[in-house]
Amino acid sequence: MQRHFESEAIEALRETLRQISVIKVRDISVDRHGHHGEKTILGHIEIYGHAHLLACKVVSTCDVPRMKRAVHELQQIHRERGVVVLPILIAPTLSEEAQALCRSNNIGFLDLEGNARLYLDEVFIVKRSLHRKPKTAHSASLPTSGASHFAHVA
């Protein structure tokens, strides 16, 4: 189950980055580290000829304790590897509170519902999906044409 979610997270990251023509994806891989075998998705990209490293933590839920732990882990990776690291949190869905936590800690985010906020030095990507998955079987589904995506190049 976790492996499938990691694959989905990698594909969502790759697809988001592909939407901006100045971003060249060189490699996306999973790095195991720490004594608990924790994983970080590392994305090597190039923007206008400048190399960047994306350090992505994947979380399966956006409960506050797990989110804070993931933010702390991303900050630790940033301190260890230096300013070239661009930290990103990836989750199936991110609440407004989780998104605010990422913003206040200068961490990019991406969810599998189509929302993203990534600041990649020369490029700033914002995507907001108006399509939300139904919470219950009785909920009416939203039309897929209701999704909107925005991407900005600075």
N, C-alpha and C positions, 0 to 999 in steps of 0.2 A: 504493500500500500504506500509506504513512504517513498520507495523507489519510483513508483508511478507519479507521485506528486512532484518529486524532484524533476522528473522528465518534463512534466507540464510546466513547471516553473522555468526551466531552461528554455523551453520553446516559447513561452510568453515573453521572456526577456529578449530572446533572439528576434521575435516578431516585432516587438516594440522598437528595438534598435534599427531594424531594417526599414522602418517607415521614414527615417531621416537619411537622405542620400549622402550627407557628408560623413556619416558614421560607417566605418568599415569594421566588421566583426572579424577578428583574427582567430580567436579561439574561445570557447566556453567549456570549462571542465569543472569537475567536482574535486575539491581538496579535502582530505580527511586530516584532522589535526586534533590535538588535545588528548588527554588520557581517557576520555569517554568516546573517542572516535567521532567527535562532532564534525559536521560537514559544512563547508562553505563553497558556494559556487563562485568561481573566479572567471571573469570575462575580460579578455584582452581585446581592446578596441583601439581604433585609431580615428582621430578627428582632425581634419585639416593637416594630416601628417604627424600629429602629436600622439604618442602612445599613452594610454590610460589603462588602469586596472580597476575593474569593478569587483568589489567584494560583496557578495550577496548572501544573506542568511535567509533560509526558508523556514517559515513557521506554519504549522498546520492549523493553529487557532490564534485569535487575536485577543486572548484574555490578557489583562493588564500585567500580571507577574511574568508571563512568557514574553510579552512584548518588551518589557523593561530589560529582561535578561538578554534578549536578542540585540537590543540597542547597545547594551553594555559590551556584548561580544563584538559588535561592529566597531565600536569606539576603540576597543583593545586592538583589533586588527589594524585600524587606522594608525594608532600610536606605534605599533610594531613595524609597519611597512612604510610609514611616512605619508607625505602629502599627496603622493601620486595615486593613492587609493580613494575610490569613490564608493562609499558604503550605500547599500540598497537592501531593503527588507522586502521579501516576497511572501505573500500569503494568499489563501483561497479568496478571502474577502477581508477588507480592512474597514473598521468602523471609523466614524469621524474622529473619535478620541484617539484611535491608533494612528490615524493620519496626522493629527495635531502633534502627537508624541514624536513622530518621525520628523516633522517640520521643525519643531523646537530643538531637535538634536542634529539638525543639518544632515539628515539621512533620507535618501531617496526611497520611494516605495513603488511597488507594483503589485496589483492583485489580479487574480484570474477572472475577475468580472469586467476587466477592461479599464480600470483606473490606474493612473500612474502619475508620478511626479519625480522626475529625474533631472538633477542639475549636473551636467557633464562638462563643466568649465565653459567651453565655447557654445554649448548647446543646452537648451532648457526644454524638456519634454513634459507636457501636461496633457493627460488624457482623462476624460471623465465619461463614464458610461452611465447613461440614464436607464439602462436595462438592469434590473435587479432580478435575481432568481427568486421564484415564488417560495415563500416560507413554509406553506403547507400545501397539501394536495388539493385543497379547496380553493386556493388562491387562483385568480385568473392570471394567465401569463401575459406579459407585456409584448407588444409587437417588436420584432427585431429591428425595425426601421427606427425605433426610438433611441438607438445608441448614437452618440456623437463622440467624436474624437478630435482632439486638438493637439497640434505639435508646433512648437515654435523654435526657430533657429535664431540665436542671438548674433 
